[in-house]
C-alpha cells in the first residue's frame, strides 16, 4: 500500500487486495478524508475507491464504491468496510 496524506485531513492511496490463493488480486485507488478527535487514539477515514484492474480471476476488473475505516492507535486495532460494485472480470 502507498498512502499520501496532507496536514489538512486528505489522503490518496493505491493498494492491491490479494486473494487467499496468492494468484488473484484487485487493484484500487482510494481518496478521502481522515479525522482524529482531539485527545483520542481513534482516527476515522471516509472516502471513495475505484477498481483499476487486477490479476488472475480479477484481470481487467472495474468498479467503484465507498470506504469507512477506524484505526485505534492505543489498542493497535483497525476495522473497515468497502462497499460498492466490481465488474465481472474477464467477461469478454
N, C-alpha and C positions, 0 to 999 in steps of 0.2 A: 504494500500500500504506500502511496505517496500522498501526503496531505500538505497543503499550503494554506496557512491562515494568517489573517491580519490582526491588528490590535483593535479592530472595530467590531469583531464578532463574526466575520465572514470566513468561510473556508471553501476550498475546492480540493477534491480527492479523486484519484484514479485507483482502481483496485480490481483484482481478479478473485472471484469466488471459485474454489476448486471442489469438484465432486469427490466423494469417498473413494472412487476407483482410481483417482490420480490422473486420469486422462481427460476428463471433461471439465471445462471451466467457462465462466461467464465473466465478461469484462464490463465494468461500469465506470462512468464519470459521475461524480456527485458534487453538488454545490448546495450551500445553505448557510445557516447562522447557528452560532453556539452562544450559550449564556451560562454564567455562573452566578448563583445567588450569593451576595456578599456574606462572608463568614461561613459559607457552606463548602463541603467537599464535593458536591454534586455539580456536574456540568451536563447540560442538556443540549442536544443538537436537533434541528429540524431542517429539512431540505428536500431536494428533488434529485432523482437519478435518471440517467439514460443508459440503456444497454447498448454497448458499442461493438458487440461481437462475442466471440468465444472460441473454444476449441472442442474437438470431438463431437459429441452429440449437440453441442451448442454453437458450432461453427455458423457464422452468418446470422446469429441471433440479433433481434432488435426489440426494443420495448422501452418502457419508462414507468416511473412511479414516484412515491414519496418515502421519506425516511423519518424515523423518530428514534433517537438514542439517548441513553443516560449512562454517564460514567461517574462512579463513586470512587474518587481517588483515595479516600480514607480506608474504605473496605477493599479496594483493589478489584472491584467488580464492574462489569459493563453489560448492558442489555440493549437490544434494539430491534426494530421491525422495519422491513422493507415491504411496502405494499404497492402492487402495480401489475403490469402485464409484461409478458415476454412472448415474442413471436414463436411460431412453430419452426424451429431452425431446420435447415436442410430440407425444406418442403418443396423446393422446386427451383 
